[in-house]
Amino acid sequence: MLAIRLSSEIEKRLELLAKRTGRTKTFYAREAILEHLDDLEDTYLAEKRLAKPARTFSAEEVKRDLGLED
């Protein structure tokens, strides 16, 4: 169960969309969350990674470690 507060403008837009399409406001709220959840998770993980960067490797190091040196 989830309860959210929306501005009156957003609430009116959502209600109008639901009426025009014969779907529920809950349907569209769920669709919006599902549509953007991956992006939000990716953003959170990227910000976390930027706060504590991992070690980087040069091309030479990778070639050496993989035995690809000439």
N, CA, C and O atoms as a CHARMM CRD file, in Angstrom:
* protein
*
  280
    1    1 MET  N      0.85600  -1.17800   0.00000 PROA 1      0.00000
    2    1 MET  CA     0.00000   0.00000   0.00000 PROA 1      0.00000
    3    1 MET  C      0.89000   1.22600   0.00000 PROA 1      0.00000
    4    1 MET  O      1.93000   1.24800   0.65800 PROA 1      0.00000
    5    2 LEU  N      0.48600   2.22900  -0.72700 PROA 2      0.00000
    6    2 LEU  CA     1.25400   3.45900  -0.84800 PROA 2      0.00000
    7    2 LEU  C      0.29200   4.62900  -0.90800 PROA 2      0.00000
    8    2 LEU  O     -0.70900   4.59200  -1.62400 PROA 2      0.00000
    9    3 ALA  N      0.60400   5.66100  -0.15400 PROA 3      0.00000
   10    3 ALA  CA    -0.18900   6.89200  -0.20100 PROA 3      0.00000
   11    3 ALA  C      0.75400   8.01600  -0.58800 PROA 3      0.00000
   12    3 ALA  O      1.83000   8.15300  -0.00700 PROA 3      0.00000
   13    4 ILE  N      0.35900   8.82000  -1.56600 PROA 4      0.00000
   14    4 ILE  CA     1.19100   9.94700  -1.98600 PROA 4      0.00000
   15    4 ILE  C      0.35200  11.21600  -2.03300 PROA 4      0.00000
   16    4 ILE  O     -0.85500  11.18300  -2.27600 PROA 4      0.00000
   17    5 ARG  N      1.02500  12.32800  -1.79600 PROA 5      0.00000
   18    5 ARG  CA     0.35600  13.63000  -1.89100 PROA 5      0.00000
   19    5 ARG  C      0.77500  14.25600  -3.21300 PROA 5      0.00000
   20    5 ARG  O      1.95700  14.28900  -3.55600 PROA 5      0.00000
   21    6 LEU  N     -0.19500  14.74000  -3.93500 PROA 6      0.00000
   22    6 LEU  CA     0.05200  15.40400  -5.20600 PROA 6      0.00000
   23    6 LEU  C     -0.48800  16.82200  -5.14200 PROA 6      0.00000
   24    6 LEU  O     -1.43400  17.10900  -4.40800 PROA 6      0.00000
   25    7 SER  N      0.11700  17.69300  -5.91000 PROA 7      0.00000
   26    7 SER  CA    -0.43100  19.04300  -5.98800 PROA 7      0.00000
   27    7 SER  C     -1.81000  18.95200  -6.64000 PROA 7      0.00000
   28    7 SER  O     -2.11300  17.98700  -7.34100 PROA 7      0.00000
   29    8 SER  N     -2.62600  19.95200  -6.40600 PROA 8      0.00000
   30    8 SER  CA    -3.97900  19.92100  -6.97700 PROA 8      0.00000
   31    8 SER  C     -3.91600  19.91000  -8.50100 PROA 8      0.00000
   32    8 SER  O     -4.76700  19.30300  -9.15100 PROA 8      0.00000
   33    9 GLU  N     -2.91900  20.57600  -9.07400 PROA 9      0.00000
   34    9 GLU  CA    -2.78000  20.59000 -10.54000 PROA 9      0.00000
   35    9 GLU  C     -2.50000  19.18700 -11.07900 PROA 9      0.00000
   36    9 GLU  O     -3.12200  18.75200 -12.04800 PROA 9      0.00000
   37   10 ILE  N     -1.56600  18.48800 -10.44900 PROA 10     0.00000
   38   10 ILE  CA    -1.22900  17.12700 -10.89300 PROA 10     0.00000
   39   10 ILE  C     -2.41000  16.19200 -10.65700 PROA 10     0.00000
   40   10 ILE  O     -2.71100  15.34300 -11.49600 PROA 10     0.00000
   41   11 GLU  N     -3.07300  16.34600  -9.52500 PROA 11     0.00000
   42   11 GLU  CA    -4.24300  15.51900  -9.22200 PROA 11     0.00000
   43   11 GLU  C     -5.32000  15.70900 -10.28300 PROA 11     0.00000
   44   11 GLU  O     -5.92400  14.73500 -10.73100 PROA 11     0.00000
   45   12 LYS  N     -5.56600  16.95200 -10.68800 PROA 12     0.00000
   46   12 LYS  CA    -6.58000  17.22800 -11.71500 PROA 12     0.00000
   47   12 LYS  C     -6.17600  16.61800 -13.05400 PROA 12     0.00000
   48   12 LYS  O     -7.00700  16.03100 -13.74600 PROA 12     0.00000
   49   13 ARG  N     -4.90400  16.75500 -13.41800 PROA 13     0.00000
   50   13 ARG  CA    -4.42800  16.17800 -14.68000 PROA 13     0.00000
   51   13 ARG  C     -4.58800  14.65600 -14.67800 PROA 13     0.00000
   52   13 ARG  O     -5.02100  14.06500 -15.66700 PROA 13     0.00000
   53   14 LEU  N     -4.23600  14.04200 -13.56800 PROA 14     0.00000
   54   14 LEU  CA    -4.33400  12.58900 -13.44100 PROA 14     0.00000
   55   14 LEU  C     -5.78500  12.14000 -13.50500 PROA 14     0.00000
   56   14 LEU  O     -6.11100  11.15000 -14.16000 PROA 14     0.00000
   57   15 GLU  N     -6.64700  12.87100 -12.82500 PROA 15     0.00000
   58   15 GLU  CA    -8.07800  12.54000 -12.83700 PROA 15     0.00000
   59   15 GLU  C     -8.66200  12.68000 -14.24000 PROA 15     0.00000
   60   15 GLU  O     -9.44600  11.83600 -14.67400 PROA 15     0.00000
   61   16 LEU  N     -8.28500  13.73700 -14.94500 PROA 16     0.00000
   62   16 LEU  CA    -8.77700  13.94200 -16.30800 PROA 16     0.00000
   63   16 LEU  C     -8.29600  12.83100 -17.23400 PROA 16     0.00000
   64   16 LEU  O     -9.06800  12.32000 -18.04500 PROA 16     0.00000
   65   17 LEU  N     -7.03300  12.45800 -17.11700 PROA 17     0.00000
   66   17 LEU  CA    -6.49800  11.36600 -17.93300 PROA 17     0.00000
   67   17 LEU  C     -7.25300  10.06800 -17.66000 PROA 17     0.00000
   68   17 LEU  O     -7.60900   9.34100 -18.58700 PROA 17     0.00000
   69   18 ALA  N     -7.49200   9.78700 -16.39400 PROA 18     0.00000
   70   18 ALA  CA    -8.21500   8.56800 -16.02700 PROA 18     0.00000
   71   18 ALA  C     -9.63400   8.57100 -16.60700 PROA 18     0.00000
   72   18 ALA  O    -10.09800   7.55700 -17.12800 PROA 18     0.00000
   73   19 LYS  N    -10.30600   9.69900 -16.51600 PROA 19     0.00000
   74   19 LYS  CA   -11.67100   9.78800 -17.05600 PROA 19     0.00000
   75   19 LYS  C    -11.68400   9.62700 -18.57200 PROA 19     0.00000
   76   19 LYS  O    -12.53400   8.92200 -19.11600 PROA 19     0.00000
   77   20 ARG  N    -10.75300  10.27100 -19.24700 PROA 20     0.00000
   78   20 ARG  CA   -10.71000  10.22200 -20.70900 PROA 20     0.00000
   79   20 ARG  C    -10.37400   8.83700 -21.24800 PROA 20     0.00000
   80   20 ARG  O    -10.78300   8.47900 -22.35200 PROA 20     0.00000
   81   21 THR  N     -9.63600   8.06500 -20.47200 PROA 21     0.00000
   82   21 THR  CA    -9.17300   6.76600 -20.96800 PROA 21     0.00000
   83   21 THR  C     -9.90200   5.58400 -20.35200 PROA 21     0.00000
   84   21 THR  O     -9.73000   4.45100 -20.80000 PROA 21     0.00000
   85   22 GLY  N    -10.70700   5.83000 -19.34000 PROA 22     0.00000
   86   22 GLY  CA   -11.42400   4.73900 -18.69800 PROA 22     0.00000
   87   22 GLY  C    -10.54300   3.87800 -17.79800 PROA 22     0.00000
   88   22 GLY  O    -10.91300   2.76000 -17.43900 PROA 22     0.00000
   89   23 ARG  N     -9.39900   4.39500 -17.44300 PROA 23     0.00000
   90   23 ARG  CA    -8.51100   3.68200 -16.51900 PROA 23     0.00000
   91   23 ARG  C     -8.53600   4.40100 -15.17700 PROA 23     0.00000
   92   23 ARG  O     -9.10500   5.48500 -15.04800 PROA 23     0.00000
   93   24 THR  N     -7.91400   3.78600 -14.18700 PROA 24     0.00000
   94   24 THR  CA    -7.90800   4.39700 -12.85900 PROA 24     0.00000
   95   24 THR  C     -6.67500   5.27300 -12.66000 PROA 24     0.00000
   96   24 THR  O     -5.66900   5.14000 -13.35800 PROA 24     0.00000
   97   25 LYS  N     -6.78600   6.16900 -11.68800 PROA 25     0.00000
   98   25 LYS  CA    -5.62300   6.98200 -11.32000 PROA 25     0.00000
   99   25 LYS  C     -4.50800   6.08400 -10.80300 PROA 25     0.00000
  100   25 LYS  O     -3.33000   6.34700 -11.04200 PROA 25     0.00000
  101   26 THR  N     -4.88100   5.02800 -10.09700 PROA 26     0.00000
  102   26 THR  CA    -3.88700   4.08100  -9.58200 PROA 26     0.00000
  103   26 THR  C     -3.11100   3.43200 -10.72100 PROA 26     0.00000
  104   26 THR  O     -1.90000   3.23900 -10.61600 PROA 26     0.00000
  105   27 PHE  N     -3.79600   3.09700 -11.80200 PROA 27     0.00000
  106   27 PHE  CA    -3.12600   2.50900 -12.96200 PROA 27     0.00000
  107   27 PHE  C     -2.02300   3.43600 -13.45700 PROA 27     0.00000
  108   27 PHE  O     -0.89800   2.99500 -13.69100 PROA 27     0.00000
  109   28 TYR  N     -2.33900   4.71500 -13.61600 PROA 28     0.00000
  110   28 TYR  CA    -1.35600   5.65400 -14.14900 PROA 28     0.00000
  111   28 TYR  C     -0.24000   5.96100 -13.15300 PROA 28     0.00000
  112   28 TYR  O      0.90400   6.17200 -13.55300 PROA 28     0.00000
  113   29 ALA  N     -0.56000   5.98900 -11.86700 PROA 29     0.00000
  114   29 ALA  CA     0.48600   6.18400 -10.86400 PROA 29     0.00000
  115   29 ALA  C      1.45200   4.99900 -10.89600 PROA 29     0.00000
  116   29 ALA  O      2.66700   5.18500 -10.83200 PROA 29     0.00000
  117   30 ARG  N      0.91700   3.79500 -10.99600 PROA 30     0.00000
  118   30 ARG  CA     1.75000   2.58900 -11.07600 PROA 30     0.00000
  119   30 ARG  C      2.60800   2.61700 -12.34000 PROA 30     0.00000
  120   30 ARG  O      3.80000   2.31400 -12.29000 PROA 30     0.00000
  121   31 GLU  N      2.01100   2.97600 -13.45500 PROA 31     0.00000
  122   31 GLU  CA     2.75600   3.04700 -14.71900 PROA 31     0.00000
  123   31 GLU  C      3.90900   4.05700 -14.63600 PROA 31     0.00000
  124   31 GLU  O      5.01400   3.78800 -15.10900 PROA 31     0.00000
  125   32 ALA  N      3.64400   5.20400 -14.03900 PROA 32     0.00000
  126   32 ALA  CA     4.67800   6.23600 -13.91200 PROA 32     0.00000
  127   32 ALA  C      5.83300   5.74300 -13.04400 PROA 32     0.00000
  128   32 ALA  O      7.00000   5.96900 -13.36600 PROA 32     0.00000
  129   33 ILE  N      5.50600   5.07600 -11.95500 PROA 33     0.00000
  130   33 ILE  CA     6.55400   4.54900 -11.07000 PROA 33     0.00000
  131   33 ILE  C      7.36800   3.49300 -11.79400 PROA 33     0.00000
  132   33 ILE  O      8.59800   3.53400 -11.76900 PROA 33     0.00000
  133   34 LEU  N      6.70400   2.55300 -12.43500 PROA 34     0.00000
  134   34 LEU  CA     7.42000   1.49200 -13.14200 PROA 34     0.00000
  135   34 LEU  C      8.29500   2.04400 -14.26100 PROA 34     0.00000
  136   34 LEU  O      9.40000   1.55600 -14.49700 PROA 34     0.00000
  137   35 GLU  N      7.79600   3.05500 -14.94000 PROA 35     0.00000
  138   35 GLU  CA     8.53700   3.66200 -16.05500 PROA 35     0.00000
  139   35 GLU  C      9.83500   4.30900 -15.58400 PROA 35     0.00000
  140   35 GLU  O     10.83500   4.28400 -16.30000 PROA 35     0.00000
  141   36 HSD  N      9.82500   4.87900 -14.40200 PROA 36     0.00000
  142   36 HSD  CA    10.96900   5.65900 -13.94800 PROA 36     0.00000
  143   36 HSD  C     11.80600   5.00300 -12.85600 PROA 36     0.00000
  144   36 HSD  O     12.86400   5.52400 -12.50200 PROA 36     0.00000
  145   37 LEU  N     11.36400   3.88800 -12.32000 PROA 37     0.00000
  146   37 LEU  CA    12.08600   3.25000 -11.22400 PROA 37     0.00000
  147   37 LEU  C     13.49500   2.82700 -11.62600 PROA 37     0.00000
  148   37 LEU  O     14.44000   3.03700 -10.86500 PROA 37     0.00000
  149   38 ASP  N     13.65300   2.23500 -12.81100 PROA 38     0.00000
  150   38 ASP  CA    14.99400   1.84000 -13.27600 PROA 38     0.00000
  151   38 ASP  C     15.92500   3.04400 -13.34300 PROA 38     0.00000
  152   38 ASP  O     17.07500   2.96700 -12.91200 PROA 38     0.00000
  153   39 ASP  N     15.43400   4.14600 -13.87900 PROA 39     0.00000
  154   39 ASP  CA    16.25200   5.35600 -13.98700 PROA 39     0.00000
  155   39 ASP  C     16.64600   5.88900 -12.61100 PROA 39     0.00000
  156   39 ASP  O     17.78800   6.30000 -12.40200 PROA 39     0.00000
  157   40 LEU  N     15.70600   5.88100 -11.68700 PROA 40     0.00000
  158   40 LEU  CA    15.99500   6.36500 -10.34000 PROA 40     0.00000
  159   40 LEU  C     17.03100   5.48700  -9.65000 PROA 40     0.00000
  160   40 LEU  O     17.93300   5.99000  -8.97900 PROA 40     0.00000
  161   41 GLU  N     16.89800   4.16500  -9.81900 PROA 41     0.00000
  162   41 GLU  CA    17.87300   3.24700  -9.23800 PROA 41     0.00000
  163   41 GLU  C     19.25200   3.46700  -9.85200 PROA 41     0.00000
  164   41 GLU  O     20.25500   3.50400  -9.13900 PROA 41     0.00000
  165   42 ASP  N     19.29900   3.61300 -11.17400 PROA 42     0.00000
  166   42 ASP  CA    20.57600   3.85300 -11.85200 PROA 42     0.00000
  167   42 ASP  C     21.22800   5.14400 -11.36800 PROA 42     0.00000
  168   42 ASP  O     22.43600   5.18500 -11.13700 PROA 42     0.00000
  169   43 THR  N     20.42800   6.19400 -11.21600 PROA 43     0.00000
  170   43 THR  CA    20.95400   7.47500 -10.74100 PROA 43     0.00000
  171   43 THR  C     21.52100   7.34300  -9.33600 PROA 43     0.00000
  172   43 THR  O     22.60500   7.85000  -9.04500 PROA 43     0.00000
  173   44 TYR  N     20.79100   6.66500  -8.47200 PROA 44     0.00000
  174   44 TYR  CA    21.25700   6.47200  -7.10000 PROA 44     0.00000
  175   44 TYR  C     22.57400   5.70500  -7.09300 PROA 44     0.00000
  176   44 TYR  O     23.51200   6.09800  -6.39800 PROA 44     0.00000
  177   45 LEU  N     22.65600   4.62900  -7.84800 PROA 45     0.00000
  178   45 LEU  CA    23.87900   3.82600  -7.88300 PROA 45     0.00000
  179   45 LEU  C     25.04700   4.61300  -8.47800 PROA 45     0.00000
  180   45 LEU  O     26.17800   4.49100  -8.00800 PROA 45     0.00000
  181   46 ALA  N     24.78200   5.41300  -9.50100 PROA 46     0.00000
  182   46 ALA  CA    25.84300   6.22500 -10.10900 PROA 46     0.00000
  183   46 ALA  C     26.36000   7.26100  -9.12000 PROA 46     0.00000
  184   46 ALA  O     27.56900   7.46600  -9.01400 PROA 46     0.00000
  185   47 GLU  N     25.46300   7.90900  -8.40000 PROA 47     0.00000
  186   47 GLU  CA    25.88400   8.90000  -7.40400 PROA 47     0.00000
  187   47 GLU  C     26.70500   8.24300  -6.30200 PROA 47     0.00000
  188   47 GLU  O     27.69500   8.80500  -5.83500 PROA 47     0.00000
  189   48 LYS  N     26.29100   7.06100  -5.89600 PROA 48     0.00000
  190   48 LYS  CA    27.02500   6.32600  -4.86400 PROA 48     0.00000
  191   48 LYS  C     28.42200   5.96500  -5.37100 PROA 48     0.00000
  192   48 LYS  O     29.40200   6.08700  -4.63600 PROA 48     0.00000
  193   49 ARG  N     28.51400   5.52100  -6.62400 PROA 49     0.00000
  194   49 ARG  CA    29.79800   5.14700  -7.21100 PROA 49     0.00000
  195   49 ARG  C     30.70100   6.37200  -7.35400 PROA 49     0.00000
  196   49 ARG  O     31.90300   6.28100  -7.10400 PROA 49     0.00000
  197   50 LEU  N     30.14800   7.49700  -7.74700 PROA 50     0.00000
  198   50 LEU  CA    30.94900   8.71900  -7.89300 PROA 50     0.00000
  199   50 LEU  C     31.48800   9.21100  -6.55200 PROA 50     0.00000
  200   50 LEU  O     32.55400   9.82300  -6.49000 PROA 50     0.00000
  201   51 ALA  N     30.75100   8.94200  -5.49300 PROA 51     0.00000
  202   51 ALA  CA    31.20100   9.36100  -4.16800 PROA 51     0.00000
  203   51 ALA  C     32.41400   8.55300  -3.70500 PROA 51     0.00000
  204   51 ALA  O     33.22800   9.03600  -2.91800 PROA 51     0.00000
  205   52 LYS  N     32.52400   7.33300  -4.19500 PROA 52     0.00000
  206   52 LYS  CA    33.64400   6.46300  -3.83400 PROA 52     0.00000
  207   52 LYS  C     34.07300   5.70300  -5.09000 PROA 52     0.00000
  208   52 LYS  O     33.70200   4.54300  -5.27300 PROA 52     0.00000
  209   53 PRO  N     34.85300   6.35600  -5.95400 PROA 53     0.00000
  210   53 PRO  CA    35.23500   5.73900  -7.22800 PROA 53     0.00000
  211   53 PRO  C     36.05100   4.46200  -7.03500 PROA 53     0.00000
  212   53 PRO  O     36.81000   4.32500  -6.07500 PROA 53     0.00000
  213   54 ALA  N     35.87600   3.54700  -7.96000 PROA 54     0.00000
  214   54 ALA  CA    36.63900   2.30100  -7.95500 PROA 54     0.00000
  215   54 ALA  C     38.00000   2.53500  -8.59900 PROA 54     0.00000
  216   54 ALA  O     38.20900   3.53900  -9.27900 PROA 54     0.00000
  217   55 ARG  N     38.90300   1.61900  -8.38400 PROA 55     0.00000
  218   55 ARG  CA    40.22900   1.70800  -8.98900 PROA 55     0.00000
  219   55 ARG  C     40.08800   1.57500 -10.49800 PROA 55     0.00000
  220   55 ARG  O     39.27700   0.78800 -10.98600 PROA 55     0.00000
  221   56 THR  N     40.87100   2.33900 -11.22600 PROA 56     0.00000
  222   56 THR  CA    40.86500   2.24800 -12.69100 PROA 56     0.00000
  223   56 THR  C     42.13900   1.56500 -13.15300 PROA 56     0.00000
  224   56 THR  O     43.13900   1.53700 -12.43500 PROA 56     0.00000
  225   57 PHE  N     42.09300   1.01800 -14.35400 PROA 57     0.00000
  226   57 PHE  CA    43.22500   0.31600 -14.93700 PROA 57     0.00000
  227   57 PHE  C     43.54400   0.91700 -16.29300 PROA 57     0.00000
  228   57 PHE  O     42.64100   1.24400 -17.06300 PROA 57     0.00000
  229   58 SER  N     44.80800   1.05800 -16.57800 PROA 58     0.00000
  230   58 SER  CA    45.21000   1.56900 -17.89400 PROA 58     0.00000
  231   58 SER  C     45.07800   0.44700 -18.91100 PROA 58     0.00000
  232   58 SER  O     44.97900  -0.72600 -18.55100 PROA 58     0.00000
  233   59 ALA  N     45.07800   0.81700 -20.17900 PROA 59     0.00000
  234   59 ALA  CA    45.02100  -0.17800 -21.24700 PROA 59     0.00000
  235   59 ALA  C     46.22500  -1.11300 -21.17000 PROA 59     0.00000
  236   59 ALA  O     46.10700  -2.31400 -21.41200 PROA 59     0.00000
  237   60 GLU  N     47.35600  -0.56200 -20.83800 PROA 60     0.00000
  238   60 GLU  CA    48.56700  -1.37600 -20.72800 PROA 60     0.00000
  239   60 GLU  C     48.43600  -2.41800 -19.62500 PROA 60     0.00000
  240   60 GLU  O     48.83300  -3.56900 -19.80300 PROA 60     0.00000
  241   61 GLU  N     47.87700  -2.01200 -18.48000 PROA 61     0.00000
  242   61 GLU  CA    47.68700  -2.95000 -17.36900 PROA 61     0.00000
  243   61 GLU  C     46.73800  -4.08100 -17.76200 PROA 61     0.00000
  244   61 GLU  O     46.97900  -5.24500 -17.44100 PROA 61     0.00000
  245   62 VAL  N     45.67400  -3.73300 -18.44900 PROA 62     0.00000
  246   62 VAL  CA    44.69200  -4.73800 -18.86300 PROA 62     0.00000
  247   62 VAL  C     45.33500  -5.71100 -19.84600 PROA 62     0.00000
  248   62 VAL  O     45.17900  -6.92400 -19.70900 PROA 62     0.00000
  249   63 LYS  N     46.05600  -5.18600 -20.83400 PROA 63     0.00000
  250   63 LYS  CA    46.73300  -6.05600 -21.80500 PROA 63     0.00000
  251   63 LYS  C     47.70600  -6.99200 -21.10200 PROA 63     0.00000
  252   63 LYS  O     47.74200  -8.18800 -21.39500 PROA 63     0.00000
  253   64 ARG  N     48.49100  -6.45800 -20.18000 PROA 64     0.00000
  254   64 ARG  CA    49.47200  -7.27100 -19.45200 PROA 64     0.00000
  255   64 ARG  C     48.75600  -8.35700 -18.65200 PROA 64     0.00000
  256   64 ARG  O     49.12900  -9.52900 -18.71800 PROA 64     0.00000
  257   65 ASP  N     47.72900  -7.97000 -17.89900 PROA 65     0.00000
  258   65 ASP  CA    47.02300  -8.93600 -17.04300 PROA 65     0.00000
  259   65 ASP  C     46.32200 -10.02200 -17.85200 PROA 65     0.00000
  260   65 ASP  O     46.13700 -11.14000 -17.37100 PROA 65     0.00000
  261   66 LEU  N     45.93700  -9.69400 -19.07000 PROA 66     0.00000
  262   66 LEU  CA    45.25900 -10.67800 -19.92900 PROA 66     0.00000
  263   66 LEU  C     46.24500 -11.42800 -20.83300 PROA 66     0.00000
  264   66 LEU  O     45.85400 -12.30800 -21.60000 PROA 66     0.00000
  265   67 GLY  N     47.50900 -11.06800 -20.73100 PROA 67     0.00000
  266   67 GLY  CA    48.52800 -11.72300 -21.56500 PROA 67     0.00000
  267   67 GLY  C     48.43600 -11.33600 -23.03500 PROA 67     0.00000
  268   67 GLY  O     48.72900 -12.14400 -23.91700 PROA 67     0.00000
  269   68 LEU  N     48.03100 -10.10600 -23.29100 PROA 68     0.00000
  270   68 LEU  CA    47.85400  -9.65200 -24.67000 PROA 68     0.00000
  271   68 LEU  C     48.97600  -8.76100 -25.15900 PROA 68     0.00000
  272   68 LEU  O     48.86800  -8.15900 -26.22700 PROA 68     0.00000
  273   69 GLU  N     50.03900  -8.66600 -24.40300 PROA 69     0.00000
  274   69 GLU  CA    51.16300  -7.81700 -24.81500 PROA 69     0.00000
  275   69 GLU  C     51.84500  -8.43200 -26.02500 PROA 69     0.00000
  276   69 GLU  O     51.88300  -9.65100 -26.19400 PROA 69     0.00000
  277   70 ASP  N     52.38200  -7.55600 -26.85900 PROA 70     0.00000
  278   70 ASP  CA    53.11000  -8.02700 -28.04200 PROA 70     0.00000
  279   70 ASP  C     54.46400  -8.55500 -27.67300 PROA 70     0.00000
  280   70 ASP  O     55.21500  -8.99300 -28.54400 PROA 70     0.00000
